[in-house]
Amino acid sequence: MSELLFVAEQEADGGYVARAHGHAIFAQADTEAELQAAVRDAVQCHFEPGHGPALIRLHIVRDVLMAA
């Protein structure tokens, strides 16, 4: 596997929740930096050494509400 995609969303409390596309891997954290570390840790725990992805893509989805 060359790449694993995570989609992350910001929660109402300001924290982040990420889920892997196609795998049952989840991570959560308070900041983006902590989320990156949590995602790496979750991937390392999920895969046997040498069988994980070469790259992890973290796609962070944000909604911006603007006055018209």
PDB file of N, H, CA, C and O in Angstrom:
ATOM      1  N   MET A   1       0.856  -1.168   0.000  1.00  0.00           N
ATOM      2  CA  MET A   1       0.000   0.000   0.000  1.00  0.00           C
ATOM      3  C   MET A   1       0.902   1.231   0.000  1.00  0.00           C
ATOM      4  O   MET A   1       1.809   1.352   0.823  1.00  0.00           O
ATOM      5  N   SER A   2       0.641   2.127  -0.922  1.00  0.00           N
ATOM      6  H   SER A   2      -0.097   2.029  -1.590  1.00  0.00           H
ATOM      7  CA  SER A   2       1.502   3.299  -1.011  1.00  0.00           C
ATOM      8  C   SER A   2       0.968   4.487  -0.220  1.00  0.00           C
ATOM      9  O   SER A   2       1.751   5.269   0.320  1.00  0.00           O
ATOM     10  N   GLU A   3      -0.362   4.634  -0.143  1.00  0.00           N
ATOM     11  H   GLU A   3      -0.998   3.998  -0.582  1.00  0.00           H
ATOM     12  CA  GLU A   3      -0.924   5.801   0.536  1.00  0.00           C
ATOM     13  C   GLU A   3      -2.226   5.435   1.240  1.00  0.00           C
ATOM     14  O   GLU A   3      -3.018   4.638   0.737  1.00  0.00           O
ATOM     15  N   LEU A   4      -2.430   6.028   2.408  1.00  0.00           N
ATOM     16  H   LEU A   4      -1.787   6.675   2.817  1.00  0.00           H
ATOM     17  CA  LEU A   4      -3.660   5.845   3.173  1.00  0.00           C
ATOM     18  C   LEU A   4      -4.276   7.219   3.399  1.00  0.00           C
ATOM     19  O   LEU A   4      -3.609   8.129   3.892  1.00  0.00           O
ATOM     20  N   LEU A   5      -5.540   7.369   3.043  1.00  0.00           N
ATOM     21  H   LEU A   5      -6.082   6.630   2.643  1.00  0.00           H
ATOM     22  CA  LEU A   5      -6.236   8.644   3.156  1.00  0.00           C
ATOM     23  C   LEU A   5      -7.061   8.696   4.434  1.00  0.00           C
ATOM     24  O   LEU A   5      -7.836   7.785   4.724  1.00  0.00           O
ATOM     25  N   PHE A   6      -6.884   9.773   5.194  1.00  0.00           N
ATOM     26  H   PHE A   6      -6.255  10.513   4.958  1.00  0.00           H
ATOM     27  CA  PHE A   6      -7.725  10.074   6.345  1.00  0.00           C
ATOM     28  C   PHE A   6      -8.515  11.336   6.038  1.00  0.00           C
ATOM     29  O   PHE A   6      -7.976  12.292   5.480  1.00  0.00           O
ATOM     30  N   VAL A   7      -9.785  11.339   6.401  1.00  0.00           N
ATOM     31  H   VAL A   7     -10.223  10.563   6.855  1.00  0.00           H
ATOM     32  CA  VAL A   7     -10.616  12.530   6.302  1.00  0.00           C
ATOM     33  C   VAL A   7     -10.897  12.990   7.723  1.00  0.00           C
ATOM     34  O   VAL A   7     -11.407  12.228   8.544  1.00  0.00           O
ATOM     35  N   ALA A   8     -10.560  14.244   8.007  1.00  0.00           N
ATOM     36  H   ALA A   8     -10.146  14.863   7.340  1.00  0.00           H
ATOM     37  CA  ALA A   8     -10.729  14.793   9.353  1.00  0.00           C
ATOM     38  C   ALA A   8     -11.712  15.955   9.317  1.00  0.00           C
ATOM     39  O   ALA A   8     -11.774  16.714   8.350  1.00  0.00           O
ATOM     40  N   GLU A   9     -12.468  16.071  10.384  1.00  0.00           N
ATOM     41  H   GLU A   9     -12.418  15.455  11.169  1.00  0.00           H
ATOM     42  CA  GLU A   9     -13.417  17.177  10.528  1.00  0.00           C
ATOM     43  C   GLU A   9     -13.232  17.809  11.892  1.00  0.00           C
ATOM     44  O   GLU A   9     -12.899  17.136  12.868  1.00  0.00           O
ATOM     45  N   GLN A  10     -13.455  19.115  11.945  1.00  0.00           N
ATOM     46  H   GLN A  10     -13.726  19.662  11.152  1.00  0.00           H
ATOM     47  CA  GLN A  10     -13.375  19.814  13.217  1.00  0.00           C
ATOM     48  C   GLN A  10     -14.718  19.691  13.924  1.00  0.00           C
ATOM     49  O   GLN A  10     -15.770  19.939  13.336  1.00  0.00           O
ATOM     50  N   GLU A  11     -14.667  19.307  15.180  1.00  0.00           N
ATOM     51  H   GLU A  11     -13.813  19.105  15.658  1.00  0.00           H
ATOM     52  CA  GLU A  11     -15.873  19.140  15.982  1.00  0.00           C
ATOM     53  C   GLU A  11     -16.332  20.493  16.531  1.00  0.00           C
ATOM     54  O   GLU A  11     -15.583  21.469  16.485  1.00  0.00           O
ATOM     55  N   ALA A  12     -17.546  20.549  17.044  1.00  0.00           N
ATOM     56  H   ALA A  12     -18.154  19.756  17.082  1.00  0.00           H
ATOM     57  CA  ALA A  12     -18.097  21.785  17.596  1.00  0.00           C
ATOM     58  C   ALA A  12     -17.273  22.311  18.767  1.00  0.00           C
ATOM     59  O   ALA A  12     -17.207  23.520  18.989  1.00  0.00           O
ATOM     60  N   ASP A  13     -16.641  21.397  19.522  1.00  0.00           N
ATOM     61  H   ASP A  13     -16.695  20.415  19.341  1.00  0.00           H
ATOM     62  CA  ASP A  13     -15.834  21.816  20.674  1.00  0.00           C
ATOM     63  C   ASP A  13     -14.438  22.285  20.271  1.00  0.00           C
ATOM     64  O   ASP A  13     -13.652  22.690  21.128  1.00  0.00           O
ATOM     65  N   GLY A  14     -14.121  22.233  18.973  1.00  0.00           N
ATOM     66  H   GLY A  14     -14.760  21.904  18.277  1.00  0.00           H
ATOM     67  CA  GLY A  14     -12.821  22.692  18.501  1.00  0.00           C
ATOM     68  C   GLY A  14     -11.833  21.583  18.228  1.00  0.00           C
ATOM     69  O   GLY A  14     -10.822  21.815  17.564  1.00  0.00           O
ATOM     70  N   GLY A  15     -12.092  20.380  18.721  1.00  0.00           N
ATOM     71  H   GLY A  15     -12.913  20.191  19.261  1.00  0.00           H
ATOM     72  CA  GLY A  15     -11.200  19.249  18.485  1.00  0.00           C
ATOM     73  C   GLY A  15     -11.398  18.675  17.090  1.00  0.00           C
ATOM     74  O   GLY A  15     -12.242  19.146  16.328  1.00  0.00           O
ATOM     75  N   TYR A  16     -10.619  17.662  16.768  1.00  0.00           N
ATOM     76  H   TYR A  16      -9.934  17.280  17.387  1.00  0.00           H
ATOM     77  CA  TYR A  16     -10.668  17.032  15.451  1.00  0.00           C
ATOM     78  C   TYR A  16     -10.911  15.532  15.576  1.00  0.00           C
ATOM     79  O   TYR A  16     -10.470  14.891  16.530  1.00  0.00           O
ATOM     80  N   VAL A  17     -11.622  14.989  14.591  1.00  0.00           N
ATOM     81  H   VAL A  17     -11.980  15.509  13.816  1.00  0.00           H
ATOM     82  CA  VAL A  17     -11.845  13.550  14.486  1.00  0.00           C
ATOM     83  C   VAL A  17     -11.468  13.150  13.063  1.00  0.00           C
ATOM     84  O   VAL A  17     -11.887  13.787  12.097  1.00  0.00           O
ATOM     85  N   ALA A  18     -10.662  12.076  12.945  1.00  0.00           N
ATOM     86  H   ALA A  18     -10.321  11.559  13.730  1.00  0.00           H
ATOM     87  CA  ALA A  18     -10.227  11.604  11.624  1.00  0.00           C
ATOM     88  C   ALA A  18     -10.562  10.133  11.469  1.00  0.00           C
ATOM     89  O   ALA A  18     -10.506   9.365  12.430  1.00  0.00           O
ATOM     90  N   ARG A  19     -10.913   9.745  10.238  1.00  0.00           N
ATOM     91  H   ARG A  19     -10.958  10.369   9.458  1.00  0.00           H
ATOM     92  CA  ARG A  19     -11.187   8.338   9.938  1.00  0.00           C
ATOM     93  C   ARG A  19     -10.486   7.980   8.633  1.00  0.00           C
ATOM     94  O   ARG A  19     -10.413   8.791   7.710  1.00  0.00           O
ATOM     95  N   ALA A  20      -9.981   6.772   8.571  1.00  0.00           N
ATOM     96  H   ALA A  20     -10.041   6.114   9.321  1.00  0.00           H
ATOM     97  CA  ALA A  20      -9.292   6.301   7.373  1.00  0.00           C
ATOM     98  C   ALA A  20     -10.311   5.832   6.346  1.00  0.00           C
ATOM     99  O   ALA A  20     -11.329   5.236   6.697  1.00  0.00           O
ATOM    100  N   HIS A  21     -10.039   6.097   5.104  1.00  0.00           N
ATOM    101  H   HIS A  21      -9.212   6.581   4.819  1.00  0.00           H
ATOM    102  CA  HIS A  21     -10.897   5.643   4.011  1.00  0.00           C
ATOM    103  C   HIS A  21     -10.547   4.190   3.688  1.00  0.00           C
ATOM    104  O   HIS A  21      -9.424   3.887   3.285  1.00  0.00           O
ATOM    105  N   GLY A  22     -11.524   3.295   3.871  1.00  0.00           N
ATOM    106  H   GLY A  22     -12.436   3.542   4.199  1.00  0.00           H
ATOM    107  CA  GLY A  22     -11.323   1.896   3.532  1.00  0.00           C
ATOM    108  C   GLY A  22     -10.744   1.032   4.636  1.00  0.00           C
ATOM    109  O   GLY A  22     -10.534  -0.164   4.436  1.00  0.00           O
ATOM    110  N   HIS A  23     -10.484   1.614   5.795  1.00  0.00           N
ATOM    111  H   HIS A  23     -10.654   2.586   5.958  1.00  0.00           H
ATOM    112  CA  HIS A  23      -9.961   0.860   6.934  1.00  0.00           C
ATOM    113  C   HIS A  23     -10.655   1.350   8.201  1.00  0.00           C
ATOM    114  O   HIS A  23     -11.086   2.501   8.271  1.00  0.00           O
ATOM    115  N   ALA A  24     -10.761   0.490   9.188  1.00  0.00           N
ATOM    116  H   ALA A  24     -10.411  -0.445   9.131  1.00  0.00           H
ATOM    117  CA  ALA A  24     -11.377   0.857  10.466  1.00  0.00           C
ATOM    118  C   ALA A  24     -10.316   1.457  11.385  1.00  0.00           C
ATOM    119  O   ALA A  24      -9.950   0.871  12.404  1.00  0.00           O
ATOM    120  N   ILE A  25      -9.830   2.640  11.001  1.00  0.00           N
ATOM    121  H   ILE A  25     -10.127   3.116  10.173  1.00  0.00           H
ATOM    122  CA  ILE A  25      -8.822   3.342  11.794  1.00  0.00           C
ATOM    123  C   ILE A  25      -9.371   4.731  12.087  1.00  0.00           C
ATOM    124  O   ILE A  25      -9.785   5.446  11.175  1.00  0.00           O
ATOM    125  N   PHE A  26      -9.372   5.110  13.360  1.00  0.00           N
ATOM    126  H   PHE A  26      -9.036   4.529  14.101  1.00  0.00           H
ATOM    127  CA  PHE A  26      -9.905   6.394  13.784  1.00  0.00           C
ATOM    128  C   PHE A  26      -8.914   7.065  14.722  1.00  0.00           C
ATOM    129  O   PHE A  26      -8.144   6.395  15.409  1.00  0.00           O
ATOM    130  N   ALA A  27      -8.941   8.401  14.747  1.00  0.00           N
ATOM    131  H   ALA A  27      -9.567   8.946  14.189  1.00  0.00           H
ATOM    132  CA  ALA A  27      -8.093   9.158  15.667  1.00  0.00           C
ATOM    133  C   ALA A  27      -8.814  10.449  16.022  1.00  0.00           C
ATOM    134  O   ALA A  27      -9.631  10.955  15.253  1.00  0.00           O
ATOM    135  N   GLN A  28      -8.498  10.971  17.198  1.00  0.00           N
ATOM    136  H   GLN A  28      -7.834  10.561  17.823  1.00  0.00           H
ATOM    137  CA  GLN A  28      -9.056  12.261  17.601  1.00  0.00           C
ATOM    138  C   GLN A  28      -8.016  13.013  18.400  1.00  0.00           C
ATOM    139  O   GLN A  28      -7.142  12.419  19.031  1.00  0.00           O
ATOM    140  N   ALA A  29      -8.125  14.359  18.361  1.00  0.00           N
ATOM    141  H   ALA A  29      -8.834  14.842  17.848  1.00  0.00           H
ATOM    142  CA  ALA A  29      -7.163  15.198  19.069  1.00  0.00           C
ATOM    143  C   ALA A  29      -7.723  16.610  19.189  1.00  0.00           C
ATOM    144  O   ALA A  29      -8.723  16.953  18.558  1.00  0.00           O
ATOM    145  N   ASP A  30      -7.063  17.418  20.006  1.00  0.00           N
ATOM    146  H   ASP A  30      -6.251  17.139  20.518  1.00  0.00           H
ATOM    147  CA  ASP A  30      -7.499  18.795  20.227  1.00  0.00           C
ATOM    148  C   ASP A  30      -6.951  19.768  19.186  1.00  0.00           C
ATOM    149  O   ASP A  30      -7.609  20.759  18.870  1.00  0.00           O
ATOM    150  N   THR A  31      -5.760  19.505  18.650  1.00  0.00           N
ATOM    151  H   THR A  31      -5.226  18.700  18.907  1.00  0.00           H
ATOM    152  CA  THR A  31      -5.136  20.401  17.679  1.00  0.00           C
ATOM    153  C   THR A  31      -4.734  19.622  16.428  1.00  0.00           C
ATOM    154  O   THR A  31      -4.701  18.391  16.439  1.00  0.00           O
ATOM    155  N   GLU A  32      -4.429  20.346  15.353  1.00  0.00           N
ATOM    156  H   GLU A  32      -4.456  21.346  15.344  1.00  0.00           H
ATOM    157  CA  GLU A  32      -3.997  19.682  14.123  1.00  0.00           C
ATOM    158  C   GLU A  32      -2.680  18.946  14.330  1.00  0.00           C
ATOM    159  O   GLU A  32      -2.502  17.841  13.817  1.00  0.00           O
ATOM    160  N   ALA A  33      -1.761  19.543  15.071  1.00  0.00           N
ATOM    161  H   ALA A  33      -1.906  20.440  15.488  1.00  0.00           H
ATOM    162  CA  ALA A  33      -0.470  18.891  15.331  1.00  0.00           C
ATOM    163  C   ALA A  33      -0.666  17.597  16.122  1.00  0.00           C
ATOM    164  O   ALA A  33      -0.049  16.578  15.812  1.00  0.00           O
ATOM    165  N   GLU A  34      -1.519  17.640  17.138  1.00  0.00           N
ATOM    166  H   GLU A  34      -2.020  18.468  17.389  1.00  0.00           H
ATOM    167  CA  GLU A  34      -1.810  16.437  17.920  1.00  0.00           C
ATOM    168  C   GLU A  34      -2.529  15.397  17.062  1.00  0.00           C
ATOM    169  O   GLU A  34      -2.324  14.197  17.238  1.00  0.00           O
ATOM    170  N   LEU A  35      -3.369  15.856  16.136  1.00  0.00           N
ATOM    171  H   LEU A  35      -3.536  16.831  15.993  1.00  0.00           H
ATOM    172  CA  LEU A  35      -4.081  14.932  15.253  1.00  0.00           C
ATOM    173  C   LEU A  35      -3.101  14.197  14.342  1.00  0.00           C
ATOM    174  O   LEU A  35      -3.244  12.994  14.127  1.00  0.00           O
ATOM    175  N   GLN A  36      -2.117  14.898  13.810  1.00  0.00           N
ATOM    176  H   GLN A  36      -2.001  15.876  13.985  1.00  0.00           H
ATOM    177  CA  GLN A  36      -1.111  14.249  12.967  1.00  0.00           C
ATOM    178  C   GLN A  36      -0.404  13.138  13.739  1.00  0.00           C
ATOM    179  O   GLN A  36      -0.212  12.039  13.220  1.00  0.00           O
ATOM    180  N   ALA A  37      -0.020  13.428  14.973  1.00  0.00           N
ATOM    181  H   ALA A  37      -0.176  14.321  15.394  1.00  0.00           H
ATOM    182  CA  ALA A  37       0.653  12.419  15.803  1.00  0.00           C
ATOM    183  C   ALA A  37      -0.284  11.256  16.112  1.00  0.00           C
ATOM    184  O   ALA A  37       0.139  10.100  16.090  1.00  0.00           O
ATOM    185  N   ALA A  38      -1.552  11.548  16.399  1.00  0.00           N
ATOM    186  H   ALA A  38      -1.896  12.487  16.417  1.00  0.00           H
ATOM    187  CA  ALA A  38      -2.521  10.496  16.722  1.00  0.00           C
ATOM    188  C   ALA A  38      -2.791   9.607  15.509  1.00  0.00           C
ATOM    189  O   ALA A  38      -2.944   8.394  15.654  1.00  0.00           O
ATOM    190  N   VAL A  39      -2.851  10.197  14.324  1.00  0.00           N
ATOM    191  H   VAL A  39      -2.726  11.182  14.207  1.00  0.00           H
ATOM    192  CA  VAL A  39      -3.069   9.422  13.101  1.00  0.00           C
ATOM    193  C   VAL A  39      -1.879   8.500  12.853  1.00  0.00           C
ATOM    194  O   VAL A  39      -2.063   7.320  12.553  1.00  0.00           O
ATOM    195  N   ARG A  40      -0.662   9.024  12.976  1.00  0.00           N
ATOM    196  H   ARG A  40      -0.512   9.982  13.220  1.00  0.00           H
ATOM    197  CA  ARG A  40       0.532   8.178  12.795  1.00  0.00           C
ATOM    198  C   ARG A  40       0.521   7.012  13.775  1.00  0.00           C
ATOM    199  O   ARG A  40       0.793   5.872  13.398  1.00  0.00           O
ATOM    200  N   ASP A  41       0.205   7.301  15.030  1.00  0.00           N
ATOM    201  H   ASP A  41      -0.016   8.226  15.337  1.00  0.00           H
ATOM    202  CA  ASP A  41       0.173   6.263  16.058  1.00  0.00           C
ATOM    203  C   ASP A  41      -0.890   5.209  15.740  1.00  0.00           C
ATOM    204  O   ASP A  41      -0.640   4.012  15.876  1.00  0.00           O
ATOM    205  N   ALA A  42      -2.072   5.655  15.316  1.00  0.00           N
ATOM    206  H   ALA A  42      -2.275   6.628  15.205  1.00  0.00           H
ATOM    207  CA  ALA A  42      -3.154   4.723  14.987  1.00  0.00           C
ATOM    208  C   ALA A  42      -2.770   3.819  13.816  1.00  0.00           C
ATOM    209  O   ALA A  42      -3.083   2.628  13.820  1.00  0.00           O
ATOM    210  N   VAL A  43      -2.097   4.378  12.823  1.00  0.00           N
ATOM    211  H   VAL A  43      -1.843   5.345  12.820  1.00  0.00           H
ATOM    212  CA  VAL A  43      -1.667   3.586  11.664  1.00  0.00           C
ATOM    213  C   VAL A  43      -0.624   2.558  12.091  1.00  0.00           C
ATOM    214  O   VAL A  43      -0.688   1.401  11.674  1.00  0.00           O
ATOM    215  N   GLN A  44       0.328   2.967  12.913  1.00  0.00           N
ATOM    216  H   GLN A  44       0.379   3.907  13.251  1.00  0.00           H
ATOM    217  CA  GLN A  44       1.360   2.042  13.387  1.00  0.00           C
ATOM    218  C   GLN A  44       0.756   0.909  14.210  1.00  0.00           C
ATOM    219  O   GLN A  44       1.234  -0.224  14.148  1.00  0.00           O
ATOM    220  N   CYS A  45      -0.286   1.204  14.976  1.00  0.00           N
ATOM    221  H   CYS A  45      -0.674   2.124  15.026  1.00  0.00           H
ATOM    222  CA  CYS A  45      -0.947   0.165  15.776  1.00  0.00           C
ATOM    223  C   CYS A  45      -1.781  -0.778  14.903  1.00  0.00           C
ATOM    224  O   CYS A  45      -1.937  -1.952  15.237  1.00  0.00           O
ATOM    225  N   HIS A  46      -2.313  -0.275  13.798  1.00  0.00           N
ATOM    226  H   HIS A  46      -2.186   0.680  13.528  1.00  0.00           H
ATOM    227  CA  HIS A  46      -3.212  -1.062  12.951  1.00  0.00           C
ATOM    228  C   HIS A  46      -2.472  -2.064  12.064  1.00  0.00           C
ATOM    229  O   HIS A  46      -2.944  -3.184  11.867  1.00  0.00           O
ATOM    230  N   PHE A  47      -1.329  -1.674  11.537  1.00  0.00           N
ATOM    231  H   PHE A  47      -0.945  -0.765  11.698  1.00  0.00           H
ATOM    232  CA  PHE A  47      -0.599  -2.512  10.584  1.00  0.00           C
ATOM    233  C   PHE A  47       0.615  -3.168  11.233  1.00  0.00           C
ATOM    234  O   PHE A  47       1.246  -2.600  12.125  1.00  0.00           O
ATOM    235  N   GLU A  48       0.928  -4.370  10.769  1.00  0.00           N
ATOM    236  H   GLU A  48       0.415  -4.831  10.044  1.00  0.00           H
ATOM    237  CA  GLU A  48       2.160  -5.040  11.175  1.00  0.00           C
ATOM    238  C   GLU A  48       3.339  -4.261  10.592  1.00  0.00           C
ATOM    239  O   GLU A  48       3.200  -3.635   9.542  1.00  0.00           O
ATOM    240  N   PRO A  49       4.490  -4.290  11.254  1.00  0.00           N
ATOM    241  CA  PRO A  49       5.663  -3.591  10.718  1.00  0.00           C
ATOM    242  C   PRO A  49       5.965  -4.037   9.282  1.00  0.00           C
ATOM    243  O   PRO A  49       5.998  -5.229   8.977  1.00  0.00           O
ATOM    244  N   GLY A  50       6.182  -3.051   8.418  1.00  0.00           N
ATOM    245  H   GLY A  50       6.155  -2.082   8.666  1.00  0.00           H
ATOM    246  CA  GLY A  50       6.482  -3.332   7.020  1.00  0.00           C
ATOM    247  C   GLY A  50       5.276  -3.513   6.118  1.00  0.00           C
ATOM    248  O   GLY A  50       5.435  -3.676   4.908  1.00  0.00           O
ATOM    249  N   HIS A  51       4.059  -3.490   6.685  1.00  0.00           N
ATOM    250  H   HIS A  51       3.930  -3.358   7.668  1.00  0.00           H
ATOM    251  CA  HIS A  51       2.847  -3.701   5.892  1.00  0.00           C
ATOM    252  C   HIS A  51       1.957  -2.460   5.814  1.00  0.00           C
ATOM    253  O   HIS A  51       0.895  -2.504   5.192  1.00  0.00           O
ATOM    254  N   GLY A  52       2.366  -1.378   6.422  1.00  0.00           N
ATOM    255  H   GLY A  52       3.228  -1.342   6.927  1.00  0.00           H
ATOM    256  CA  GLY A  52       1.571  -0.155   6.412  1.00  0.00           C
ATOM    257  C   GLY A  52       1.845   0.685   5.178  1.00  0.00           C
ATOM    258  O   GLY A  52       2.647   0.305   4.324  1.00  0.00           O
ATOM    259  N   PRO A  53       1.185   1.815   5.087  1.00  0.00           N
ATOM    260  CA  PRO A  53       1.358   2.683   3.925  1.00  0.00           C
ATOM    261  C   PRO A  53       2.698   3.416   3.963  1.00  0.00           C
ATOM    262  O   PRO A  53       3.277   3.632   5.028  1.00  0.00           O
ATOM    263  N   ALA A  54       3.173   3.790   2.782  1.00  0.00           N
ATOM    264  H   ALA A  54       2.702   3.615   1.917  1.00  0.00           H
ATOM    265  CA  ALA A  54       4.385   4.602   2.692  1.00  0.00           C
ATOM    266  C   ALA A  54       4.071   6.057   3.025  1.00  0.00           C
ATOM    267  O   ALA A  54       4.910   6.774   3.570  1.00  0.00           O
ATOM    268  N   LEU A  55       2.844   6.489   2.689  1.00  0.00           N
ATOM    269  H   LEU A  55       2.163   5.907   2.246  1.00  0.00           H
ATOM    270  CA  LEU A  55       2.416   7.865   2.936  1.00  0.00           C
ATOM    271  C   LEU A  55       1.043   7.876   3.597  1.00  0.00           C
ATOM    272  O   LEU A  55       0.222   6.985   3.375  1.00  0.00           O
ATOM    273  N   ILE A  56       0.811   8.899   4.411  1.00  0.00           N
ATOM    274  H   ILE A  56       1.477   9.623   4.591  1.00  0.00           H
ATOM    275  CA  ILE A  56      -0.503   9.127   5.017  1.00  0.00           C
ATOM    276  C   ILE A  56      -0.967  10.502   4.555  1.00  0.00           C
ATOM    277  O   ILE A  56      -0.277  11.499   4.766  1.00  0.00           O
ATOM    278  N   ARG A  57      -2.127  10.552   3.930  1.00  0.00           N
ATOM    279  H   ARG A  57      -2.688   9.742   3.758  1.00  0.00           H
ATOM    280  CA  ARG A  57      -2.705  11.831   3.507  1.00  0.00           C
ATOM    281  C   ARG A  57      -3.810  12.187   4.496  1.00  0.00           C
ATOM    282  O   ARG A  57      -4.737  11.406   4.713  1.00  0.00           O
ATOM    283  N   LEU A  58      -3.703  13.373   5.093  1.00  0.00           N
ATOM    284  H   LEU A  58      -2.950  14.007   4.917  1.00  0.00           H
ATOM    285  CA  LEU A  58      -4.692  13.851   6.061  1.00  0.00           C
ATOM    286  C   LEU A  58      -5.447  15.012   5.426  1.00  0.00           C
ATOM    287  O   LEU A  58      -4.911  16.111   5.289  1.00  0.00           O
ATOM    288  N   HIS A  59      -6.690  14.761   5.042  1.00  0.00           N
ATOM    289  H   HIS A  59      -7.126  13.868   5.154  1.00  0.00           H
ATOM    290  CA  HIS A  59      -7.545  15.775   4.410  1.00  0.00           C
ATOM    291  C   HIS A  59      -8.438  16.360   5.497  1.00  0.00           C
ATOM    292  O   HIS A  59      -9.294  15.665   6.045  1.00  0.00           O
ATOM    293  N   ILE A  60      -8.240  17.634   5.807  1.00  0.00           N
ATOM    294  H   ILE A  60      -7.545  18.199   5.362  1.00  0.00           H
ATOM    295  CA  ILE A  60      -9.013  18.291   6.866  1.00  0.00           C
ATOM    296  C   ILE A  60     -10.109  19.133   6.223  1.00  0.00           C
ATOM    297  O   ILE A  60      -9.833  20.057   5.458  1.00  0.00           O
ATOM    298  N   VAL A  61     -11.355  18.798   6.546  1.00  0.00           N
ATOM    299  H   VAL A  61     -11.579  18.047   7.167  1.00  0.00           H
ATOM    300  CA  VAL A  61     -12.524  19.478   5.997  1.00  0.00           C
ATOM    301  C   VAL A  61     -12.960  20.565   6.974  1.00  0.00           C
ATOM    302  O   VAL A  61     -13.137  20.314   8.166  1.00  0.00           O
ATOM    303  N   ARG A  62     -13.129  21.768   6.450  1.00  0.00           N
ATOM    304  H   ARG A  62     -12.986  21.972   5.482  1.00  0.00           H
ATOM    305  CA  ARG A  62     -13.573  22.885   7.296  1.00  0.00           C
ATOM    306  C   ARG A  62     -14.785  23.549   6.650  1.00  0.00           C
ATOM    307  O   ARG A  62     -14.831  23.727   5.433  1.00  0.00           O
ATOM    308  N   ASP A  63     -15.747  23.906   7.460  1.00  0.00           N
ATOM    309  H   ASP A  63     -15.710  23.762   8.449  1.00  0.00           H
ATOM    310  CA  ASP A  63     -16.876  24.702   7.000  1.00  0.00           C
ATOM    311  C   ASP A  63     -16.676  26.121   7.499  1.00  0.00           C
ATOM    312  O   ASP A  63     -16.384  26.343   8.674  1.00  0.00           O
ATOM    313  N   VAL A  64     -16.836  27.073   6.601  1.00  0.00           N
ATOM    314  H   VAL A  64     -17.073  26.892   5.647  1.00  0.00           H
ATOM    315  CA  VAL A  64     -16.713  28.479   6.966  1.00  0.00           C
ATOM    316  C   VAL A  64     -18.073  29.122   6.747  1.00  0.00           C
ATOM    317  O   VAL A  64     -18.616  29.075   5.643  1.00  0.00           O
ATOM    318  N   LEU A  65     -18.620  29.720   7.790  1.00  0.00           N
ATOM    319  H   LEU A  65     -18.179  29.758   8.687  1.00  0.00           H
ATOM    320  CA  LEU A  65     -19.908  30.396   7.711  1.00  0.00           C
ATOM    321  C   LEU A  65     -19.654  31.888   7.587  1.00  0.00           C
ATOM    322  O   LEU A  65     -18.987  32.484   8.432  1.00  0.00           O
ATOM    323  N   MET A  66     -20.191  32.495   6.524  1.00  0.00           N
ATOM    324  H   MET A  66     -20.734  32.011   5.838  1.00  0.00           H
ATOM    325  CA  MET A  66     -19.965  33.917   6.277  1.00  0.00           C
ATOM    326  C   MET A  66     -21.305  34.632   6.171  1.00  0.00           C
ATOM    327  O   MET A  66     -22.288  34.069   5.689  1.00  0.00           O
ATOM    328  N   ALA A  67     -21.328  35.865   6.621  1.00  0.00           N
ATOM    329  H   ALA A  67     -20.529  36.322   7.012  1.00  0.00           H
ATOM    330  CA  ALA A  67     -22.519  36.685   6.450  1.00  0.00           C
ATOM    331  C   ALA A  67     -22.629  37.083   4.982  1.00  0.00           C
ATOM    332  O   ALA A  67     -21.620  37.339   4.325  1.00  0.00           O
ATOM    333  N   ALA A  68     -23.849  37.134   4.476  1.00  0.00           N
ATOM    334  H   ALA A  68     -24.669  36.926   5.010  1.00  0.00           H
ATOM    335  CA  ALA A  68     -24.052  37.486   3.058  1.00  0.00           C
ATOM    336  C   ALA A  68     -23.974  38.980   2.850  1.00  0.00           C
ATOM    337  O   ALA A  68     -24.121  39.454   1.724  1.00  0.00           O
TER     338      ALA A  68
END
